[in-house]
């Protein structure tokens, strides 16, 4: 069997192992369950502990960029391994927390930086292996990332109870599990060689009037005006999702929903469905067309949540949560392939890391604005209105992209 044939077969192992690793690091999205438990344990408000989640999202792109560069040069194995030590170790050490500062340092910084290292490799390396299924692979790897909290939220809600393990021991147990899974999995991930084309795949020939995207370096990408359209559009698309994820359990409790952890899982489930579903659809329908549809759905969902009010219809609220989660998931599933399509696959580890700064910016702004608006008004409604406006801005930018783009989807 030739080396290329062997890689064509083994790329699926790399894909599934990367999905398992992403499933683990995606448990960070269950923070609203952890945050509420830490707030009770430390006798503070959930908004204070939410700062750890905000910082975790903010620092991820730092190591996504550096990790992407190392991955492009040396391969993903050691990058994922070191990231596993930081992610699992950060989780474990957070279990000793006696104040919010401790949580911010070890969960927000250490775990967040480790997450960025891992994510840069599991996404960037795997997308390179599948030029024939770029949207599907971007969707399924990010879906695994989103599914982590679907699985963990209801389990964690029971684990953190004082009658069970409690919040401290929960972090000890999960930290050890994370360390083992990620660090062992790192040695099963293969590096995709430059210019890899799987057996049986013939890259489609573009039409005569269509420009073929070149492999741009990060500096060349930053000189391209279309990058900034894509960047701001990602901020808009991630804002409403991260806003809801950070405070979902608190919002559900405020509305009088007893099973708050179930609402967290519903949000995470539709987030995951949006990633794989829209990633796959975008291979046929086109990346930008898929994003336009999902921005419209997310805006409708936010309007339903606004209409439901702080204490109003739970049914409307749940439908809204589903649409918001699905729309947010679409951005996460489509953007790895979207970035590679526009700027080439060769440097996508670094390029997508830079693009992902938009996600981090949304991860800071979304939770911060929601917390501030609730503190100022005693209601979440004004935060929903801001999210609706940004969704509309993102929709307008999608049409700007279509006008600017010289690459036919």
N, C-alpha and C positions, 0 to 999 in steps of 0.2 A: 504494500500500500504506500503511495507517495505521501510526502509530508503534507501536501495540500489536502489530500483526501482524508488523512488522519485528523487534520485541523477542522475540516468540514464536519466530521463526526463529533469530535471532542468539544466543538464550540457549544453544543447543547449542554454538556456537563458544566461548562463555564457559566452558561446562562442560568441553569437551575441552582447552582451553588451561589451565584450572585444574588438570585432571588431570595434564597434562604437568609443570606447575610443581610439583605435589605429589609427583610421581614423583621429581623432583630433590631436594626437601627431605627426602623420606622415606629417602634414602640414609644419613641419620644413624643409622638402625636397624642399619646394618652395622658399628656401632662395635666390636663384639667382635673383628672381623677387624682393624680399624685399631688397636684398643687392644693386641692381642697383639703387633703389629708395632712399635708405639711402645715397648712394654715391653722388647722385645728390643733395640731401637735405643738406648734410654736406660738399659739395664741396671737395670730396676726390675721390680716385680711387676705383673701385669695389673690387680690390684685398685686400685693407685694411679692408673693411667691411666683406670680406669672412673669415677673421680670427675669427669672431664670430661663424660662421658655423663650422669651424675647431675645435674650443674649445668645442662647443656644443657636437660634436661627441666624442671628446677626454674624456670628464668627465662623459659621460653616464655610462660606465662600473663601475665606482666607486659606484654609487648607485644601479646599476644592481646587483652587488655582495651583498651589504648590504641589499638591498631590497629583493633579493632572499632568503637570510638567514632569514629575518624577516617573509617573506611570508611562508617559509617552517615551521616556528615555530608558527606563530600567525594567518596566513591567509592574504588574499590580500586586504581586505576592507580598512583598515586604511592606508596601504602603498600607495594604489592608491589615496586615498583622500588627503594625504599629498603631494603626487606627483602632484596632480591636482592644489593644492594651489601654488606650486612652478612653474609649467608650465604656468598656466593661469596668475598668478601674475607676473611672469617674463615677459610674453608677454605684459601685461598691462603697467608695469613700464617702459619697453623699449620705449614705446610711448612718454615718456618725454625726450628721448635722445637728447643731444645737442653736443655730440662728440662720436667718435668710442669707447673710453674706456667705456662709459656708456652702449653701446650696448654689448660689450664683457662681462661686469659684469652681466647684467640682462638677456640678451638673451643667451650668450655663457655659462655662469656658472649656473645661477639660473634655467633657462628654461631647460638647458641640464641635470642638476642633477635631476630635476623633471621628465624629459623624461625617464631617466634610472630607476627610482623607478617604474614608471608605466609599462614600457615595461617588466621589470623583472617579474611582476605579471601577466599581461595579456597573456604573452607567456608561462611562466613556469607553472603557475597554470592550464591553459587551456589544454596544451599538456598532463598533468597528467590525466585529465578527459577522454582522448581519446586514450587509448593504442591500440585500434582497428583501429584508423584512424590518427596515429601520423603525417604522412607526410602531409595529407590533412589539418589537423588543424594547423600545423606549417605554411603551405602555406597560408591558408586563413587569419590567424591572422596577418601574416607579409604582406600579400597582402593589407589588410585594411590600414596598416601602410604606404605602398607605395602609395596607392590610394589618400591619403590625399592631396598630392601636385598636382595630376591630377585634382582634383576638384577645389583646391584653386588657382592654378597658374593663370588661365585666369580671375578668379574673382578678385584676388588680384591685377593683372596688371591694372585693371580698378579702383579699390578702391584707390590705392596709387597715382593716378594722381591728381595733384593740383586742377583740375577742378571738381574732385569728393571729397572723404574724405581727401585725402592726407595721407602721410605716418604715421604721428603721430596719427591721429584719427583712421586709420585702425588698428593700434596696440591696441588702447583702446577698440575698438569694438570686435576685435577677442579675446582679453584677457578675456573679460567678458564672451563671449560665451564659451570659453575653460574651464573657471572655473566652470561654471554651468554644462556643459555636463559631465566632468570628475568626479566632486565631487558628483553629483547625481548618476551617473553610478556606482561609487565605492560601493554603498550600495546594488546594485543588483547582485554583483559578489559573488559567493559562493566559499568556500575553498574546494579543492579536498582532501578527507581523504587519509591517507597513505594506499597503497595497494588496491585502488579502482579498481574493475573490473566491467564494465557495464553489466547489464542483457543481456543474450543471447550471450555474447562473451566468447569464449574458447580460451585462449592463445595457439598458435600453439606449438607443441612439437618439439624441435630441433632434427635434425638428430644425430645419435650416435657420429659422428666425429666432431660435431660443439659445440664450447664452448659457454655457455650461459653467456651474460654479467652480471657482478655483479654490485650492487649499490655501486659505489665508492664515497668516500668523496672527497672534493676538493684537499686535500693533497695527497690522493692515486692517483687521476687523474694526478696530476703534476709529480708523479713518473713514470708514464707510458709513454714510448717514443713515442707511437702513438699519444699522445696528441699534441706533438710539430709538428708532421707532419700535423695534422689537423689544428693547429693554424696558421702555416705559409701558408698553402693552403688557409685559410680564408683571410689572409692579401692579398694574390695575387688576390683572387676572388673579394674582396671588393674594392681594389685599383682603378681599372679602372672605377667602378661605381661611387664611391664617388668623384673621380677626375672630372668626367663629370658633376655630379649633382651640384657641387660647382660653376662651371663656365659655365654651359650650355647656359644660356641667353647671356652671354658676347661673347662666341664662335659664337653663331648664329648671333649676331649683327656684329661681326667682319667679318663673311662670307658674310654679306650683306643680311641676311634673315630678312625681315621686321617683321614678326610675331614671335619674339623670344620667347614670352610666350607660343606659340603653340608648339614649339620645346621642351620646358621644360615639357609640358604636355605629349607629345609623349614619351619622355624618361621615365617619371613617369608611364605612362600607361603600357609600355612594362616591366618595372621594376615590376609592380603589377602582370601582366600576368605571368611573370617568377616565381613569388613567389607561387601563387596558382597552376599553371599548373605543375611546376616541383616538388612542394611538393607532389601533388597528384600522379604524375607519379612515384616518388621515392618509394611510397608504393608498387608498382608492380615491377619496374625495378631495384630498389636498389638505396641507396643514392649516393654511389660513382660513379656508372655508369651514373647516371643523371648528376652529377657534371662534369664528363669528357666530356659529350656531350656539356654541356653549356659553358665550358671553350673553346672548339673548336669554338663554335658559336661566343663567345665574341671576340676571337682572329681574326676571319674573319671580324667581325664588325669593330674592331680597324684598321685593314689593309685597309678596305674600306674608313674609315675616313682619314687615312693617304694619300691614293691615291687621294681622293677628293681635298686635299690641302687646303690652307687657303682661297682661293677665287674660288676654282674649283666647281665640280659638286655638286649641292645641293641634287640631288636625291641619289647619293652614300653616302653622309653625313647622310641623314635621314635614309637610310637602315642601315648604320653602327650604328647610335644611337639606333635604334630598337634592333639590335642584342646585343649591349653592355648592354642596359637596361634589356633585357631578361636574359642575362647571370648573371648579378649582382643580379637580383631578385631571380634567382635559388638558389644562395648561401644563401640569407636571408630566403628563404622558407624552404630549406632542412636542414640547420644547427641546428635548435632547436631539430628536431627529430634525426638527425645524432648524436648529442651529447648525447641525451638520450639513443639511441641504443648502443653506445659504452661504456658509463659510468653509465648507469642505470637511471631510472626516478626519484628515491627517492630524490636525491640531485640536480636535474637538474636546479633548480632555481639559486643556487650558481654556479654550474659547468658551465652552459651556460653563466652566467655573466662573469666568468673568461675567457671563450672562446671568449666572445664578446670583450675583450680587443684587439683582433686582428682586429676587425672592427674599433675600435677607433684609432688604430695605422694607419690603412689604411686611416681613415678620416683625420689624420694629414698629412701623407705623400702625398696622392693624390693631394689635393688642393695646398699644399705647393710646390710640384715639378712642377705642371702645371703652377703656378704663376711664379716660378723662371725661368722656361724654356722660357716662353713667354717674361719675362722681359729681358732675356739674348739674345734671338734670334729674337724677334718680330714675332714669329710663334709658333703655337701649335704642329707642326709636331714632334719635338723631344720628347714631352711629350707622344704622341701616341706611339712612338717607345719604350719608357720605359715601358708603359703599356702592349704592345705586349710581351715584354720579360718576364714580371712578369706573364702574362697569360700562357706562355709556361712553366715557372717554376712551376706554380700551376698544370698544366697538368702532368708534370713529378712527382710531389709529389703525385698526385692522384694514379699513378701506384705504387709508393713506399708504399702508404697506402694499396693498394690491396695485395702487397707482404707481408706486416707486419701483416695485420689483421687476427686474428684467429676466428673472428665472421663472419659467412656466411650471406651475405645480403639476 
